[in-house]
Amino acid sequence: MYPKPAVRQTGASSLPSLPPGVYLRRMHGYTQDKDAYLKRLRRIEGQVRGLQRMVEDDTYCIDVLTQISAATRALQAVAIGLLEDHLGHCVAQAVENGGPEADAKVKEAADAVARLVRS
């Protein structure tokens, strides 16, 4: 699972470096994979620029549509990865803490899944 907030050692006792709940607001589930996500999004950005060139060059319609499909699948893969990170980190942490925040995070995740399914 994901790491809990860092603990600062001060003599014989240890104090949490962040109060409960603050960790969720300061660190997102995808933070540790941020560079990989950015790399993938830059690659997709290049695909979209390539699509623009294809249209400018009057490339055959089916070839353009094939590349649009590839870019769409690449974006969907990023979305699924972000959703998995969100469920594994943000939602799991909220459920562990319990209370109304847990219900809100589960609802938020369900709404995100619904948006992805519709797209």
N, CA, C and O atoms as a DFTB+ gen file, in Angstrom:
476 C
 N C O
     1  1       0.836      -1.177       0.000
     2  2       0.000       0.000       0.000
     3  2       0.882       1.242       0.000
     4  3       2.094       1.131      -0.187
     5  1       0.313       2.398       0.202
     6  2       1.053       3.641       0.149
     7  2       1.580       4.012       1.525
     8  3       0.994       3.636       2.541
     9  1       2.687       4.751       1.563
    10  2       3.280       5.103       2.856
    11  2       2.394       6.049       3.647
    12  3       1.655       6.852       3.078
    13  1       2.475       5.945       4.947
    14  2       1.764       6.863       5.835
    15  2       2.608       8.129       5.962
    16  3       3.753       8.139       5.510
    17  1       2.083       9.188       6.560
    18  2       2.851      10.418       6.711
    19  2       4.158      10.153       7.458
    20  3       4.248       9.283       8.324
    21  1       5.147      10.928       7.089
    22  2       6.455      10.783       7.716
    23  2       6.376      11.085       9.205
    24  3       5.576      11.914       9.638
    25  1       7.205      10.410       9.980
    26  2       7.253      10.639      11.416
    27  2       8.614      11.225      11.746
    28  3       9.648      10.718      11.310
    29  1       8.599      12.278      12.505
    30  2       9.803      12.980      12.888
    31  2      10.245      12.453      14.245
    32  3       9.442      12.411      15.177
    33  1      11.479      12.057      14.373
    34  2      11.997      11.551      15.644
    35  2      12.517      12.722      16.478
    36  3      13.365      13.490      16.021
    37  1      12.009      12.853      17.693
    38  2      12.465      13.913      18.591
    39  2      12.744      13.286      19.946
    40  3      11.837      13.138      20.765
    41  1      13.968      12.925      20.177
    42  2      14.331      12.309      21.445
    43  2      13.672      10.970      21.617
    44  3      13.682      10.154      20.696
    45  1      13.086      10.716      22.801
    46  2      12.484       9.424      23.108
    47  2      11.107       9.262      22.475
    48  3      10.653       8.136      22.272
    49  1      10.429      10.375      22.156
    50  2       9.088      10.262      21.577
    51  2       9.124      10.614      20.097
    52  3      10.054      11.263      19.619
    53  1       8.114      10.182      19.396
    54  2       8.010      10.547      17.980
    55  2       6.681      11.256      17.777
    56  3       5.644      10.813      18.271
    57  1       6.723      12.351      17.050
    58  2       5.537      13.139      16.768
    59  2       5.254      13.090      15.278
    60  3       6.189      13.145      14.479
    61  1       3.997      12.989      14.882
    62  2       3.708      13.016      13.459
    63  2       4.090      14.374      12.884
    64  3       3.835      15.410      13.498
    65  1       4.697      14.365      11.711
    66  2       5.100      15.623      11.094
    67  2       3.909      16.367      10.495
    68  3       3.986      17.574      10.269
    69  1       2.822      15.669      10.240
    70  2       1.625      16.287       9.694
    71  2       0.412      15.835      10.498
    72  3       0.328      14.664      10.870
    73  1      -0.525      16.733      10.774
    74  2      -1.746      16.318      11.464
    75  2      -2.577      15.390      10.575
    76  3      -2.432      15.424       9.353
    77  1      -3.440      14.566      11.161
    78  2      -4.276      13.661      10.363
    79  2      -5.086      14.426       9.330
    80  3      -5.628      15.494       9.616
    81  1      -5.164      13.875       8.137
    82  2      -5.938      14.495       7.071
    83  2      -5.158      15.475       6.217
    84  3      -5.468      15.634       5.037
    85  1      -4.156      16.134       6.775
    86  2      -3.380      17.113       6.018
    87  2      -2.580      16.401       4.939
    88  3      -2.383      16.942       3.851
    89  1      -2.120      15.197       5.233
    90  2      -1.358      14.399       4.276
    91  2      -2.131      14.246       2.968
    92  3      -1.545      14.331       1.889
    93  1      -3.418      14.025       3.055
    94  2      -4.225      13.840       1.861
    95  2      -4.302      15.113       1.032
    96  3      -4.372      15.047      -0.196
    97  1      -4.290      16.245       1.672
    98  2      -4.406      17.503       0.945
    99  2      -3.093      17.929       0.321
   100  3      -3.095      18.689      -0.647
   101  1      -1.979      17.466       0.842
   102  2      -0.688      17.901       0.349
   103  2      -0.072      16.950      -0.665
   104  3       0.779      17.366      -1.452
   105  1      -0.473      15.696      -0.668
   106  2       0.126      14.717      -1.560
   107  2      -0.981      13.951      -2.274
   108  3      -1.906      13.436      -1.646
   109  1      -0.868      13.887      -3.588
   110  2      -1.858      13.172      -4.374
   111  2      -1.389      11.743      -4.587
   112  3      -0.199      11.449      -4.476
   113  1      -2.330      10.854      -4.893
   114  2      -2.011       9.451      -5.084
   115  2      -1.010       9.200      -6.195
   116  3      -0.278       8.211      -6.152
   117  1      -0.964      10.074      -7.189
   118  2      -0.073       9.871      -8.322
   119  2       1.297      10.503      -8.130
   120  3       2.144      10.391      -9.017
   121  1       1.545      11.159      -7.010
   122  2       2.769      11.921      -6.814
   123  2       4.026      11.112      -7.070
   124  3       4.953      11.600      -7.717
   125  1       4.074       9.886      -6.575
   126  2       5.296       9.101      -6.754
   127  2       5.481       8.660      -8.203
   128  3       6.590       8.285      -8.584
   129  1       4.424       8.692      -9.026
   130  2       4.512       8.325     -10.437
   131  2       4.394       9.541     -11.352
   132  3       4.184       9.397     -12.557
   133  1       4.527      10.709     -10.795
   134  2       4.302      11.949     -11.534
   135  2       5.156      12.034     -12.797
   136  3       4.648      12.392     -13.859
   137  1       6.439      11.712     -12.696
   138  2       7.317      11.798     -13.859
   139  2       6.861      10.866     -14.981
   140  3       6.903      11.236     -16.154
   141  1       6.427       9.664     -14.623
   142  2       5.949       8.718     -15.635
   143  2       4.674       9.238     -16.294
   144  3       4.510       9.119     -17.508
   145  1       3.771       9.814     -15.500
   146  2       2.550      10.370     -16.077
   147  2       2.870      11.534     -17.009
   148  3       2.303      11.642     -18.096
   149  1       3.773      12.397     -16.581
   150  2       4.144      13.532     -17.429
   151  2       4.779      13.064     -18.728
   152  3       4.513      13.633     -19.787
   153  1       5.611      12.038     -18.661
   154  2       6.244      11.490     -19.863
   155  2       5.184      10.953     -20.828
   156  3       5.242      11.204     -22.032
   157  1       4.221      10.214     -20.285
   158  2       3.154       9.663     -21.127
   159  2       2.310      10.778     -21.740
   160  3       1.949      10.711     -22.915
   161  1       1.994      11.811     -20.939
   162  2       1.183      12.913     -21.461
   163  2       1.935      13.698     -22.529
   164  3       1.328      14.169     -23.491
   165  1       3.237      13.842     -22.374
   166  2       4.021      14.529     -23.419
   167  2       4.028      13.710     -24.707
   168  3       3.976      14.266     -25.804
   169  1       4.091      12.386     -24.569
   170  2       4.035      11.523     -25.744
   171  2       2.680      11.678     -26.436
   172  3       2.610      11.737     -27.663
   173  1       1.620      11.743     -25.655
   174  2       0.275      11.933     -26.227
   175  2       0.179      13.299     -26.893
   176  3      -0.423      13.435     -27.958
   177  1       0.769      14.303     -26.268
   178  2       0.779      15.644     -26.863
   179  2       1.454      15.596     -28.240
   180  3       0.997      16.243     -29.183
   181  1       2.529      14.836     -28.347
   182  2       3.198      14.667     -29.636
   183  2       2.303      13.966     -30.644
   184  3       2.294      14.313     -31.825
   185  1       1.542      12.967     -30.170
   186  2       0.597      12.288     -31.062
   187  2      -0.438      13.269     -31.605
   188  3      -0.782      13.231     -32.786
   189  1      -0.930      14.144     -30.734
   190  2      -1.952      15.106     -31.158
   191  2      -1.363      16.107     -32.147
   192  3      -2.028      16.480     -33.114
   193  1      -0.129      16.547     -31.921
   194  2       0.520      17.438     -32.890
   195  2       0.692      16.711     -34.232
   196  3       0.536      17.310     -35.297
   197  1       1.013      15.420     -34.165
   198  2       1.116      14.624     -35.385
   199  2      -0.213      14.545     -36.116
   200  3      -0.256      14.569     -37.346
   201  1      -1.292      14.451     -35.357
   202  2      -2.627      14.452     -35.963
   203  2      -2.900      15.764     -36.697
   204  3      -3.462      15.774     -37.793
   205  1      -2.496      16.863     -36.077
   206  2      -2.682      18.166     -36.724
   207  2      -1.938      18.204     -38.061
   208  3      -2.468      18.679     -39.065
   209  1      -0.705      17.697     -38.056
   210  2       0.076      17.668     -39.301
   211  2      -0.586      16.767     -40.342
   212  3      -0.608      17.088     -41.530
   213  1      -1.122      15.642     -39.886
   214  2      -1.800      14.740     -40.820
   215  2      -2.966      15.437     -41.505
   216  3      -3.158      15.290     -42.712
   217  1      -3.750      16.201     -40.736
   218  2      -4.893      16.910     -41.316
   219  2      -4.398      18.021     -42.247
   220  3      -4.935      18.208     -43.339
   221  1      -3.368      18.758     -41.805
   222  2      -2.804      19.804     -42.661
   223  2      -2.306      19.233     -43.984
   224  3      -2.412      19.884     -45.023
   225  1      -1.762      18.014     -43.946
   226  2      -1.203      17.372     -45.138
   227  2      -2.232      16.563     -45.918
   228  3      -1.878      15.847     -46.855
   229  1      -3.503      16.673     -45.537
   230  2      -4.593      15.945     -46.206
   231  2      -4.350      14.437     -46.234
   232  3      -4.555      13.789     -47.260
   233  1      -3.914      13.886     -45.104
   234  2      -3.698      12.447     -44.987
   235  2      -5.032      11.726     -45.096
   236  3      -6.075      12.259     -44.720
   237  1      -4.983      10.522     -45.611
   238  2      -6.177       9.695     -45.805
   239  2      -6.974       9.584     -44.498
   240  3      -6.407       9.360     -43.429
   241  1      -8.282       9.744     -44.606
   242  2      -9.186       9.810     -43.447
   243  2      -9.000       8.644     -42.479
   244  3      -8.918       8.849     -41.268
   245  1      -8.932       7.438     -43.002
   246  2      -8.840       6.263     -42.139
   247  2      -7.534       6.272     -41.353
   248  3      -7.499       5.838     -40.201
   249  1      -6.469       6.759     -41.963
   250  2      -5.190       6.845     -41.239
   251  2      -5.275       7.845     -40.088
   252  3      -4.729       7.605     -39.011
   253  1      -5.955       8.959     -40.316
   254  2      -6.143       9.950     -39.249
   255  2      -6.987       9.351     -38.136
   256  3      -6.658       9.488     -36.958
   257  1      -8.076       8.685     -38.511
   258  2      -8.950       8.065     -37.508
   259  2      -8.220       7.004     -36.703
   260  3      -8.458       6.863     -35.504
   261  1      -7.339       6.261     -37.343
   262  2      -6.544       5.249     -36.638
   263  2      -5.653       5.905     -35.591
   264  3      -5.525       5.398     -34.476
   265  1      -5.042       7.021     -35.943
   266  2      -4.178       7.722     -34.996
   267  2      -4.985       8.387     -33.880
   268  3      -4.520       8.461     -32.742
   269  1      -6.182       8.867     -34.193
   270  2      -7.063       9.416     -33.155
   271  2      -7.416       8.325     -32.161
   272  3      -7.424       8.563     -30.953
   273  1      -7.704       7.146     -32.652
   274  2      -8.025       6.018     -31.781
   275  2      -6.843       5.683     -30.870
   276  3      -7.032       5.402     -29.687
   277  1      -5.641       5.710     -31.409
   278  2      -4.452       5.416     -30.609
   279  2      -4.251       6.471     -29.513
   280  3      -3.934       6.129     -28.374
   281  1      -4.434       7.741     -29.853
   282  2      -4.288       8.808     -28.862
   283  2      -5.368       8.701     -27.787
   284  3      -5.103       8.932     -26.607
   285  1      -6.571       8.353     -28.197
   286  2      -7.668       8.184     -27.249
   287  2      -7.369       7.054     -26.266
   288  3      -7.568       7.200     -25.060
   289  1      -6.889       5.930     -26.792
   290  2      -6.531       4.797     -25.920
   291  2      -5.404       5.177     -24.957
   292  3      -5.403       4.763     -23.798
   293  1      -4.452       5.964     -25.444
   294  2      -3.345       6.391     -24.578
   295  2      -3.860       7.275     -23.441
   296  3      -3.434       7.117     -22.296
   297  1      -4.769       8.199     -23.743
   298  2      -5.364       9.047     -22.702
   299  2      -6.181       8.211     -21.723
   300  3      -6.151       8.456     -20.517
   301  1      -6.906       7.231     -22.238
   302  2      -7.684       6.358     -21.359
   303  2      -6.768       5.576     -20.419
   304  3      -7.113       5.363     -19.256
   305  1      -5.611       5.148     -20.910
   306  2      -4.670       4.417     -20.067
   307  2      -4.145       5.308     -18.938
   308  3      -3.981       4.847     -17.808
   309  1      -3.884       6.570     -19.240
   310  2      -3.462       7.513     -18.198
   311  2      -4.588       7.703     -17.192
   312  3      -4.345       7.716     -15.985
   313  1      -5.803       7.849     -17.673
   314  2      -6.948       8.040     -16.784
   315  2      -7.131       6.841     -15.856
   316  3      -7.379       7.012     -14.662
   317  1      -7.012       5.638     -16.394
   318  2      -7.155       4.429     -15.574
   319  2      -6.050       4.376     -14.523
   320  3      -6.308       4.031     -13.370
   321  1      -4.835       4.713     -14.910
   322  2      -3.732       4.730     -13.949
   323  2      -3.969       5.724     -12.826
   324  3      -3.743       5.414     -11.657
   325  1      -4.426       6.921     -13.182
   326  2      -4.728       7.935     -12.165
   327  2      -5.856       7.477     -11.252
   328  3      -5.817       7.704     -10.043
   329  1      -6.855       6.835     -11.832
   330  2      -7.965       6.334     -11.034
   331  2      -7.490       5.253     -10.063
   332  3      -7.880       5.252      -8.895
   333  1      -6.657       4.344     -10.538
   334  2      -6.105       3.312      -9.651
   335  2      -5.303       3.933      -8.511
   336  3      -5.415       3.510      -7.360
   337  1      -4.492       4.943      -8.841
   338  2      -3.722       5.623      -7.799
   339  2      -4.650       6.318      -6.806
   340  3      -4.411       6.292      -5.599
   341  1      -5.704       6.936      -7.319
   342  2      -6.653       7.635      -6.446
   343  2      -7.335       6.651      -5.492
   344  3      -7.452       6.907      -4.294
   345  1      -7.780       5.526      -6.044
   346  2      -8.440       4.523      -5.204
   347  2      -7.467       3.945      -4.178
   348  3      -7.812       3.775      -3.009
   349  1      -6.261       3.648      -4.625
   350  2      -5.284       3.020      -3.741
   351  2      -4.712       3.943      -2.699
   352  3      -4.209       3.474      -1.678
   353  1      -4.770       5.224      -2.916
   354  2      -4.174       6.174      -1.970
   355  2      -5.240       7.025      -1.297
   356  3      -5.498       6.877      -0.103
   357  1      -5.846       7.901      -2.050
   358  2      -6.774       8.879      -1.478
   359  2      -8.007       8.221      -0.867
   360  3      -8.368       8.505       0.275
   361  1      -8.649       7.342      -1.633
   362  2      -9.866       6.700      -1.146
   363  2      -9.538       5.738      -0.013
   364  3     -10.226       5.721       1.008
   365  1      -8.491       4.936      -0.187
   366  2      -8.117       3.975       0.857
   367  2      -7.774       4.692       2.164
   368  3      -8.166       4.237       3.238
   369  1      -7.054       5.798       2.081
   370  2      -6.691       6.558       3.283
   371  2      -7.940       7.142       3.944
   372  3      -8.066       7.115       5.169
   373  1      -8.861       7.669       3.139
   374  2     -10.093       8.238       3.688
   375  2     -10.942       7.160       4.354
   376  3     -11.510       7.386       5.423
   377  1     -11.028       5.990       3.725
   378  2     -11.803       4.894       4.313
   379  2     -11.156       4.439       5.613
   380  3     -11.848       4.129       6.583
   381  1      -9.840       4.399       5.630
   382  2      -9.122       4.023       6.862
   383  2      -9.417       5.007       7.988
   384  3      -9.575       4.611       9.143
   385  1      -9.492       6.297       7.644
   386  2      -9.786       7.327       8.650
   387  2     -11.263       7.328       9.035
   388  3     -11.620       7.720      10.146
   389  1     -12.124       6.885       8.110
   390  2     -13.556       6.823       8.379
   391  2     -14.233       8.169       8.345
   392  3     -13.637       9.172       7.951
   393  1     -15.463       8.182       8.753
   394  2     -16.234       9.419       8.847
   395  2     -16.777       9.883       7.516
   396  3     -16.734       9.147       6.531
   397  1     -17.292      11.108       7.482
   398  2     -17.925      11.638       6.271
   399  2     -16.944      11.805       5.114
   400  3     -17.340      11.751       3.950
   401  1     -15.670      12.005       5.430
   402  2     -14.675      12.143       4.358
   403  2     -14.598      10.849       3.541
   404  3     -14.420      10.893       2.324
   405  1     -14.730       9.710       4.202
   406  2     -14.685       8.422       3.504
   407  2     -15.840       8.325       2.508
   408  3     -15.642       7.950       1.352
   409  1     -17.031       8.662       2.960
   410  2     -18.194       8.619       2.070
   411  2     -18.010       9.570       0.889
   412  3     -18.343       9.233      -0.248
   413  1     -17.482      10.751       1.164
   414  2     -17.275      11.746       0.108
   415  2     -16.251      11.256      -0.917
   416  3     -16.444      11.439      -2.118
   417  1     -15.170      10.640      -0.455
   418  2     -14.135      10.139      -1.371
   419  2     -14.656       8.996      -2.227
   420  3     -14.344       8.919      -3.416
   421  1     -15.445       8.109      -1.637
   422  2     -16.016       6.998      -2.409
   423  2     -16.962       7.553      -3.470
   424  3     -16.923       7.111      -4.618
   425  1     -17.811       8.516      -3.107
   426  2     -18.735       9.143      -4.066
   427  2     -17.962       9.841      -5.172
   428  3     -18.311       9.724      -6.346
   429  1     -16.923      10.560      -4.807
   430  2     -16.093      11.262      -5.778
   431  2     -15.475      10.273      -6.774
   432  3     -15.455      10.531      -7.977
   433  1     -14.972       9.142      -6.267
   434  2     -14.382       8.117      -7.131
   435  2     -15.437       7.506      -8.055
   436  3     -15.176       7.285      -9.238
   437  1     -16.617       7.237      -7.521
   438  2     -17.702       6.669      -8.327
   439  2     -18.096       7.643      -9.441
   440  3     -18.347       7.222     -10.571
   441  1     -18.150       8.918      -9.134
   442  2     -18.468       9.932     -10.140
   443  2     -17.388       9.981     -11.227
   444  3     -17.701      10.132     -12.409
   445  1     -16.129       9.856     -10.827
   446  2     -15.030       9.848     -11.797
   447  2     -15.130       8.641     -12.724
   448  3     -14.917       8.758     -13.931
   449  1     -15.455       7.482     -12.154
   450  2     -15.629       6.273     -12.976
   451  2     -16.769       6.488     -13.958
   452  3     -16.654       6.127     -15.129
   453  1     -17.863       7.070     -13.497
   454  2     -19.012       7.327     -14.374
   455  2     -18.616       8.248     -15.529
   456  3     -19.031       8.029     -16.667
   457  1     -17.817       9.274     -15.244
   458  2     -17.369      10.179     -16.315
   459  2     -16.491       9.443     -17.323
   460  3     -16.600       9.667     -18.528
   461  1     -15.623       8.565     -16.827
   462  2     -14.757       7.814     -17.727
   463  2     -15.558       6.853     -18.598
   464  3     -15.255       6.677     -19.778
   465  1     -16.563       6.244     -18.025
   466  2     -17.384       5.289     -18.775
   467  2     -18.160       6.013     -19.881
   468  3     -18.326       5.488     -20.981
   469  1     -18.628       7.218     -19.574
   470  2     -19.378       7.991     -20.559
   471  2     -18.503       8.491     -21.686
   472  3     -18.989       8.689     -22.800
   473  1     -17.218       8.700     -21.424
   474  2     -16.354       9.296     -22.451
   475  2     -15.937       8.317     -23.517
   476  3     -15.211       8.683     -24.442
